[in-house]
Structure formats: C-alpha cells, structure tokens
C-alpha cells in the first residue's frame, strides 16, 4: 500500500520507487507490483490520480504538482 501511495501522490519515477523498496531493477519491481495489484505501476498511478480528480480532491498537497 505504501508503494501505491508513492506512485499516486508523488512524481518520482518507478525506478526510484523500486530502489527505495530494495528492488535492484524497475523491471523486477514492476513484475512484483503487477502480481500483487493486477496492473503495472504506471497504470496504477494513472488510475488512482484519475479517481482522485473525479472525486474532486485534485492533487494531494506536497505532491510537487500545482493544484487546479
């Protein structure tokens, strides 16, 4: 769940998130993530962000992106 939060509310590349969680490559992390979540990290990021904007919450504070 923490990895999903990093993806959804931050702008770090998947490779940096993978390294933070101890993976030696983004590919291995992506495969592991897909097995657990059912979609790729990038797809998950897009899904969560789309859901947030539909809920009217917009971007989270501190995400590095301006609010709309």
Order of alpha helices (4+ residues) and beta strands (2+ residues): alpha-alpha-alpha-alpha
